[in-house]
Amino acid sequence: YEDALANFEKALAIKKKIYGEIHADVSTTLHQIANVYCDQAKYKDSLENYHKVVGYIQSYHGDTHPEVASTLHTIANGYYKKGKYKGAVTNYVNVLKIYIDKFGHNHPKTH
């Protein structure tokens, strides 16, 4: 895990230098870093990075983009794994609202 994190951090620095702070490639790398922390059960670190990712995605796609919902779902799962059920439910509800808004009530993502 440590090698993966070190390499992702290097990639992140390069991408920020090339693209700036807010760019899809930057958020993808942050998401990968968060995944590594999650795999290690370091939920505080993973959630911190997932929150950055969702903020970036919101800045270039808006608050109701399905990619926002997908990342919020990942955040909800992190809160659930930490035993922070209120945070999990809040995020799951937000995910459902976005999916209903985008896809309607008769879509597999809203059942």
C-alpha positions as CSV (number, residue, x, y, z in Angstrom):
1,Y,0.0,0.0,0.0
2,E,2.8,2.4,0.8
3,D,4.3,2.1,-2.7
4,A,0.9,2.7,-4.2
5,L,0.3,5.8,-2.1
6,A,3.7,7.2,-2.9
7,N,3.2,6.7,-6.6
8,F,-0.3,8.2,-6.5
9,E,1.0,11.2,-4.6
10,K,3.7,11.7,-7.3
11,A,1.1,11.4,-10.0
12,L,-1.1,13.8,-8.2
13,A,1.7,16.4,-7.9
14,I,2.4,16.1,-11.6
15,K,-1.2,16.3,-12.6
16,K,-1.8,19.4,-10.4
17,K,1.3,21.0,-12.0
18,I,0.0,20.3,-15.5
19,Y,-3.8,20.8,-15.1
20,G,-4.2,22.9,-12.0
21,E,-6.0,21.9,-8.8
22,I,-9.5,21.3,-10.3
23,H,-9.4,18.9,-13.2
24,A,-10.9,15.5,-13.8
25,D,-7.5,13.8,-13.9
26,V,-6.7,15.3,-10.5
27,S,-9.9,14.1,-9.0
28,T,-9.4,10.6,-10.4
29,T,-6.0,10.3,-8.8
30,L,-7.4,11.6,-5.5
31,H,-10.1,9.0,-5.7
32,Q,-7.5,6.3,-6.2
33,I,-5.6,7.6,-3.1
34,A,-8.9,7.5,-1.2
35,N,-9.4,3.9,-2.3
36,V,-6.0,2.8,-1.1
37,Y,-6.8,4.4,2.3
38,C,-10.2,2.7,2.4
39,D,-8.6,-0.7,1.6
40,Q,-6.4,-0.2,4.6
41,A,-9.4,0.7,6.8
42,K,-8.0,4.2,7.2
43,Y,-11.5,5.7,6.8
44,K,-10.6,9.2,8.1
45,D,-8.0,9.6,5.4
46,S,-10.2,8.0,2.8
47,L,-13.2,10.2,3.6
48,E,-11.1,13.3,3.6
49,N,-10.0,12.6,0.0
50,Y,-13.4,11.5,-1.2
51,H,-14.8,14.8,0.1
52,K,-12.2,16.6,-2.0
53,V,-13.1,14.5,-5.0
54,V,-16.8,15.3,-4.7
55,G,-16.1,19.0,-4.3
56,Y,-14.0,19.0,-7.5
57,I,-16.6,17.1,-9.4
58,Q,-19.3,19.5,-8.2
59,S,-17.2,22.4,-9.4
60,Y,-17.0,21.2,-13.0
61,H,-20.2,19.1,-13.3
62,G,-22.6,20.7,-10.9
63,D,-24.2,19.3,-7.7
64,T,-26.6,16.9,-9.4
65,H,-24.3,15.0,-11.8
66,P,-24.4,11.2,-11.5
67,E,-20.6,11.2,-10.9
68,V,-21.3,13.3,-7.8
69,A,-23.9,10.7,-6.7
70,S,-21.4,7.9,-7.3
71,T,-18.8,9.6,-5.1
72,L,-21.4,10.4,-2.4
73,H,-22.3,6.7,-2.4
74,T,-18.7,5.9,-1.8
75,I,-18.6,8.5,1.0
76,A,-21.7,7.0,2.5
77,N,-20.1,3.5,2.5
78,G,-17.1,5.0,4.3
79,Y,-19.2,6.4,7.0
80,Y,-21.1,3.1,7.3
81,K,-17.8,1.2,7.7
82,K,-16.8,3.7,10.4
83,G,-20.1,3.1,12.3
84,K,-21.1,6.7,11.6
85,Y,-24.6,5.8,10.5
86,K,-26.1,9.3,10.5
87,G,-23.4,10.4,8.0
88,A,-24.0,7.3,5.9
89,V,-27.8,7.8,5.8
90,T,-27.5,11.5,4.9
91,N,-25.2,10.7,2.0
92,Y,-27.3,7.7,0.8
93,V,-30.4,10.0,0.8
94,N,-28.5,12.6,-1.2
95,V,-27.5,9.9,-3.7
96,L,-31.0,8.7,-4.1
97,K,-32.3,12.3,-4.7
98,I,-29.7,12.9,-7.4
99,Y,-30.5,9.6,-9.1
100,I,-34.3,10.2,-9.0
101,D,-33.8,13.6,-10.4
102,K,-31.6,12.3,-13.3
103,F,-33.1,9.0,-14.0
104,G,-36.6,9.0,-12.5
105,H,-38.3,6.5,-10.2
106,N,-38.3,3.6,-12.6
107,H,-34.6,3.2,-13.0
108,P,-32.4,0.4,-11.5
109,K,-30.4,3.0,-9.6
110,T,-33.5,4.3,-7.8
111,H,-34.8,0.9,-6.6
